[in-house]
Amino acid sequence: MLKRLFPTTKLIKSKPPHFTKIPTQMEVEVKLRLPNSQSHQKLSNLLSPFHTTTLIQENIFFDTPTTTLAVSNSALRLRFYNLDSYAVLSFKSKPELTQGISRVEEHEEPIDPSLARSFLTDPNGLLGLSNKSQIMEKLKGEFGVDELICLGGFKNVRGVYDWKGLKLEVDETVYDFGVCYEIECESKEPERDKELIEGLLMENGIDFVYSDINKFGVFLSGKLPSK
């Protein structure tokens, strides 16, 4: 089982209802990668007047022994928030990431964190949720998933900022092989919002590049993105 890390910070205590069903949606985000911890700290300092919360996230992924999901460009994830304050089961598929704009089909369901923890050592326990979980029902029915293994995962500290009507998420992502920094913003008008964020960074001398691989892709690759 993965160890918890990161210092104690402002925690969110709200708990979503058990297995409330959330419809599949298209998640569209601006994703810009920051080159180093100095750029991350500079941006965090700059945005500090707009800070709303900090989220500690632990992301754990699952697949079949023959990587059925990864081969189909999909990902099954459990995400734990703020030392098991709450947890979410998600399934993402059909990702596209071009010029710093990400589009991915996403389905999410809240799940009891203590139950979710049990699946780290008993991944096949997830398959028993098919009568309660649309995600697992989909995986068994459409992908023929009948066995799961735990792939492991990574941790993320996410600073959330309300800036000019945008929710900016500044990430420090810790993999076994290194640390990566990124700014994300979910958006209905990604081209416009990307331009606003780029302006903020350029006006303040903060280097960045367009993200060309998502966090799960980085995790699977076993190495940090090239500069």
C-alpha positions in Angstrom: 0.0 0.0 0.0 1.3 3.4 -0.9 2.4 5.7 1.9 0.7 8.9 2.6 2.7 12.1 2.2 2.7 15.8 2.2 2.3 18.1 5.3 -1.0 18.8 6.9 -2.9 21.6 5.1 -6.3 23.0 4.7 -8.6 20.1 4.4 -12.1 19.7 2.8 -14.4 17.5 5.0 -17.4 17.2 2.7 -18.3 13.7 1.8 -20.3 12.9 -1.4 -23.1 10.3 -1.0 -22.2 6.7 -1.5 -22.3 5.7 -5.2 -24.4 8.7 -6.3 -24.4 8.3 -10.1 -22.8 11.1 -12.2 -23.4 11.2 -15.9 -20.6 10.8 -18.4 -19.3 14.2 -19.6 -16.6 15.6 -21.8 -13.9 17.2 -19.7 -12.1 20.1 -21.5 -9.0 21.7 -19.8 -6.2 24.0 -20.5 -2.9 22.3 -19.5 0.4 24.1 -19.3 3.5 22.6 -17.9 5.9 24.5 -15.7 9.6 23.7 -16.0 10.7 23.6 -12.3 9.9 24.2 -8.7 11.0 27.8 -8.9 8.4 28.6 -11.6 5.8 26.7 -9.5 6.6 28.7 -6.4 6.6 32.0 -8.3 3.2 31.3 -9.8 1.8 30.2 -6.4 3.1 33.4 -4.8 1.6 35.5 -7.6 -1.8 33.8 -7.2 -1.8 33.7 -3.4 -4.4 36.5 -3.1 -6.8 34.4 -5.1 -6.2 31.1 -3.2 -9.4 29.2 -2.2 -8.1 25.8 -1.1 -5.4 23.2 -1.3 -6.2 19.6 -2.2 -4.0 16.6 -1.3 -4.7 13.9 -3.9 -3.6 10.3 -4.1 -4.3 8.6 -7.5 -4.3 4.9 -7.9 -4.9 3.1 -11.2 -6.2 -0.3 -12.2 -6.1 -2.4 -15.3 -6.5 -6.0 -16.4 -3.4 -8.3 -16.4 -3.3 -7.8 -20.2 -3.7 -4.0 -20.0 -7.0 -4.0 -21.8 -7.8 -0.5 -20.7 -4.4 1.1 -21.4 -4.5 -0.5 -24.9 -7.8 1.1 -25.5 -6.5 4.5 -24.3 -8.6 4.4 -21.2 -7.9 4.6 -17.4 -9.7 3.4 -14.3 -8.7 5.5 -11.3 -9.4 5.8 -7.6 -8.6 9.2 -6.2 -8.4 9.9 -2.5 -8.7 13.5 -1.2 -7.2 15.0 1.8 -6.1 12.0 3.9 -9.3 10.0 2.9 -11.7 12.8 3.5 -13.5 11.4 0.5 -12.8 9.4 -2.6 -13.9 9.2 -6.3 -13.9 6.3 -8.8 -13.4 7.5 -12.3 -13.1 6.1 -15.8 -11.5 8.2 -18.6 -11.3 7.4 -22.2 -10.6 8.9 -25.7 -8.2 11.5 -24.5 -6.9 14.2 -26.9 -4.2 16.7 -25.9 -3.2 19.3 -28.5 -1.5 22.7 -28.1 -2.2 22.7 -24.4 -5.9 21.8 -24.6 -7.1 18.5 -23.3 -10.4 16.8 -24.1 -11.3 13.5 -22.5 -14.5 11.5 -21.9 -15.0 11.2 -18.2 -17.4 9.3 -15.9 -17.1 9.7 -12.1 -18.8 8.2 -9.0 -18.1 9.1 -5.3 -17.2 6.0 -3.3 -16.7 5.4 0.4 -13.0 6.0 1.1 -12.6 3.0 3.5 -14.2 0.7 0.9 -12.0 2.2 -1.8 -8.9 1.6 0.3 -9.7 -2.1 0.4 -9.4 -2.3 -3.4 -5.7 -1.5 -3.2 -5.0 -4.9 -1.8 -8.1 -6.6 -3.4 -8.5 -5.0 -6.9 -11.0 -7.6 -7.9 -13.3 -6.3 -5.2 -14.1 -3.5 -7.7 -15.8 -6.0 -9.9 -18.3 -6.7 -7.2 -19.6 -3.2 -7.5 -21.2 -3.7 -10.9 -24.7 -3.7 -9.5 -24.0 -0.4 -7.8 -21.5 1.3 -10.2 -22.2 2.3 -13.7 -18.5 2.5 -14.3 -17.8 -1.1 -13.3 -20.9 -2.3 -15.2 -19.6 -0.5 -18.3 -16.1 -2.1 -17.9 -17.5 -5.6 -17.5 -20.1 -5.3 -20.3 -18.2 -3.2 -22.9 -14.6 -4.2 -22.2 -15.1 -7.7 -20.9 -13.1 -6.9 -17.7 -13.2 -9.9 -15.4 -9.9 -9.5 -13.5 -8.1 -6.4 -12.2 -4.7 -5.6 -10.9 -3.4 -2.5 -9.1 -0.9 -0.5 -11.1 0.1 1.9 -8.3 0.0 5.6 -8.8 1.2 9.0 -7.7 0.4 11.9 -5.4 -0.5 15.4 -6.2 -0.7 18.7 -4.2 -3.2 21.0 -6.0 -3.5 24.7 -5.1 -6.9 26.1 -6.3 -7.2 29.7 -7.2 -10.2 31.9 -8.3 -8.6 34.2 -10.8 -10.6 36.4 -13.2 -13.6 34.0 -13.1 -11.4 31.0 -13.8 -10.6 28.2 -11.4 -6.8 27.7 -11.8 -5.3 24.5 -10.4 -1.6 24.6 -9.8 -0.2 21.1 -9.4 2.9 19.6 -7.9 2.8 15.9 -8.9 5.1 13.4 -7.2 5.9 10.3 -9.1 8.4 7.6 -7.9 10.8 8.9 -10.6 10.5 12.6 -10.0 8.3 15.7 -9.6 6.3 17.5 -12.3 4.6 20.9 -12.2 1.5 22.0 -14.2 -1.3 24.5 -14.3 -4.7 23.3 -15.3 -8.0 25.1 -15.9 -11.3 23.4 -16.8 -12.9 25.5 -19.5 -15.9 25.9 -21.8 -13.9 28.3 -23.9 -10.4 26.8 -23.8 -8.8 28.9 -26.5 -9.8 32.2 -24.8 -8.9 31.0 -21.4 -5.5 29.6 -22.6 -4.7 33.0 -23.9 -5.5 34.6 -20.6 -3.4 32.2 -18.6 -0.5 32.5 -21.1 -0.7 36.3 -20.7 -0.5 36.0 -16.9 2.6 33.8 -17.2 4.4 35.8 -19.8 3.8 39.1 -18.1 5.4 37.8 -14.9 8.3 36.0 -16.6 7.2 32.5 -15.7 8.3 29.9 -18.3 5.9 27.3 -19.5 5.3 24.9 -22.4 2.1 23.2 -23.6 1.5 19.9 -21.9 1.7 17.1 -24.5 1.1 14.1 -22.2 -1.4 13.7 -19.3 -0.4 12.6 -15.8 -1.5 9.0 -16.4 0.7 8.9 -19.5 3.6 10.2 -17.6 3.0 7.6 -14.9 2.9 4.8 -17.5 6.0 6.1 -19.2 8.1 5.9 -16.0 9.9 9.2 -16.8 9.2 12.9 -16.6 8.3 14.8 -19.8 11.2 16.3 -21.7 11.7 20.0 -21.2 
